[in-house]
Amino acid sequence: MHNRRFLIGLLFSNLLLLSAQIVGFGDEKTLTLDETLKNLGSLGNTATFRWDPFFQAGVFSWADQYIAFRVGMPGETGLVILNGKEILSLPSPFLEQGTLQFPQAFVGTLIRVLEDARSQEAPAQFRIAAIIVDPGHGGKDTGAVGNHTIDGKSLRVEEKDLVLKVSKDLHSRLSRSFPDKQVLLTRDQDTFISLDDRVAIANGIPLQDNEATVFISIHANASFNKHVRGYEVWYLNPEYRRTLIDQSKYKDAQEVIPILNAMLEEEFTSESIRMAESIMKRFDETLGSAFPSRGIKAEEWFVVRNARMPSVLVELGFLSNETDATLLTDETYIQHFSEALYKGIMDFVGEFEGL
């Protein structure tokens, strides 16, 4: 994978304001979104587009480049951000009867800038600096509980204990493989930690400009339907929007904040999906037919939606199901889950860092 310009810690650093030489764009011809994508694609890579209706901002992705903008009025000039560090002043894209329109000067300048960026030296290597493993629940909060009677014997499984065991083993594996990274547990014993505190641990890690953190929250499931079973991996619903930028720090750059926020969302969502896919692939390989896969899903879990980084939430199985609960008390399958998580995270880190 090409090194993505991951934006954690990078935004607002060494911003370069470029003045576009644009004359008489008020009545110029405009292009549709499809025409704009086709023009950007003429450079040799497929361009994709993501629209954020909440912030009225859009993000073009081309190769490992990101171009973010906010719509304005016809004839206005607005700011466009390239890769979180270059700011261009260009004719603003605008909405006309609900349809995006892109001034020719906007598209033409982007093509020139992307061509220039492609010819420049490769950026510094981006790396994962910290991996946060979050065992769900703990202490007074047991989480899901499975109570079953099997061959006359009682079986009780508490989510908080199961996920702590898996998380500690995962932490041990990752720590051995990544001595140069911070590998942290939000809890390492049976203690209660609030959701806010879990997220604060992750968001509070100091990072260099070329560094990122990832967050993996581990849980077990339950259902009123005792027949439901299987594992699943969740990431943040891309339709959910957070304010990721601390606006109080940038009072003189209010116009830039929405489009920077849209770029962060684009990057976080993309990387979260990649991490979810890596973990799911390893689950499918490692667990075989013992556990059914319930796939990758999107949701607005608190610990995922408030972590300002790529984040996934893993559900190991249903403690309410007798088969899942029995297997999840078997040390062999606990090791299988830990191994699959470990390999999935290793795959994601290797892909992200271009190893």
Buried (B, 14 or more C-beta within 10 A) or exposed (E): EEBBBBBBBBBBEEEEEBEBEBEEBEEBEBBEBEBBBEBBEEBEBEBBBBEBEBBBBBBBBBBBBBBBBBBBEBEBBBBBBBBBBBBBBBBBBBEEEEEBBBBBBBBBBBBEBBEEBBEEEEBEEBBBBBBBBBBBBBEEBEBBBBEBEEEEEEBEBBBBBBBBBBBBBBBEBBBEBBEEBBBBBBBBEBEEBEBEEBBBBBBEBEBEBBBBBBBBBBBBBBEEEBEBBBBBBBBBBBEBBBBBBEEEEBEEBEEBBBBBBBBBBBBBBBBBBBBBBBBBBBBBEBBEEBBBEBEBEBEEBBBBBBBBBBBBBBBBBBBBBBBBBBBBBEEEBBBBBBBBBBBBBBBBBEBBBEE
